[in-house]
Amino acid sequence: MTGRLNSAQPYVMGLFRMVVGLLFASHGAVSLLGVLGGADGSGGTVETGTWPSWYAALIQLVGGTLVLLGLGTRAAAFVSSGSMAYAYFKVHQPDALWPIENNGESAAMFCWAMLLLVFTGSGAFGLDRLLTRRASAHGRRGAEQTPVTA
């Protein structure tokens, strides 16, 4: 049983990455683009350049999209995790100690989910893997065609 679970791990991590990325990007899309209800529930957006909300939304949209696609996953997840740690400790934690009390559950969960992706990488289905395979296949073909000289 353990062998089957272990063999499925890259695929489950790939699906996990995609779901986390989509949900994270959705938060940014709400705030920046006013879709899915908008930042104020009426389709509005945060004002451009507003610290920290506009920058957080930009990180959410771009970082979430990169994580969803599995492109630069570790770097995007690192920046995204850090932004959620900042959001938790600067925005939520001053109101109360526990996430359930200060409405910081999503910031805490995204922080830890993104941190997990920093260490696990994209898993299956990521563009990172596709590009790595193509580059290594191209490198092998180039090495086969290069004449050896003494």
Number of C-alpha atoms within 10 A of each C-alpha: 5 7 7 8 10 11 10 12 13 17 15 16 19 23 18 18 29 24 15 21 29 20 17 26 23 20 21 28 23 23 27 24 18 18 18 14 15 19 20 12 13 11 14 16 21 18 11 11 10 10 9 12 17 18 17 20 25 19 23 30 26 18 28 30 23 23 32 26 20 25 20 16 28 22 17 23 30 18 18 29 27 16 20 24 18 18 19 22 15 11 16 20 17 10 14 12 12 12 17 10 12 15 16 21 15 14 22 19 17 22 23 18 18 30 18 17 24 19 12 15 24 29 21 21 19 22 18 18 16 13 12 11 12 11 12 11 12 12 11 11 11 11 11 10 8 8 8 7 4 3
